[in-house]
Amino acid sequence: MSRIGKQPIGIPGGVDVTVGPDTVTIKGKQGTLEQPIVPGVTVELKDDQLLVTRDKDTKQHRAFHGLMRSLLANHVLGVVEGYKKELEIHGVSYQARSTAKEVKLKVGFANEISKKIPVGVKVELPNPTLIVITGPDKQKVGQFAAELRSVRKPEPYKGKGIRYRGEQIQRKQGKSFVGSE
């Protein structure tokens, strides 16, 4: 049996879970998330706990068993607390600004790069070099943070670019001039 899949998911107070024939809907103070149920996996609600079981013991069913349990646990945590990613922008005159529907990045290119903010994700800019991405869906928050980072990844010589807060960049020495004899 899957070590992850057989663990029950506790439902905290203030969270409403509805198990349908092919989807699980989780509602909380941060929002509402739906998760389709993979065929071969059964989800049931007992005593304020979600239990995930599988029908067969094939390799694919074992993989889906643990996956479904992890996705549902992430959704429960997301509607209670939410997820957050922070990006730092390093570089001379590199900055970001935000409108209601998009983030505009000025990171050394001739034009500003615009990225649309996905539905269910909130973006805050406490200052022009810090981007805070929050939302209840772990996948959407992480995907949008990765898309923003991919606009200008940090380079190893000067460290300029967009990086996650606290990320360490392996710096290279660069070329050094050696005089001729």
Secondary structure, 3 states (H helix, E strand, C coil): CCCCCCCCEECCCCCEEEECCCEEEEEECCEEEEEECCCCEEEEEECCEEEEEECCCCHHHHHHHHHHHHHHHHHHHHHHCCEEEEEEEECCCCEEEECCCEEEEECCCCCCEEEECCCCCEEEEEECCEEEEEECCHHHHHHHHHHHHHHCCCCCCCCCEEEECCCCCCCCCCCCCCCCC
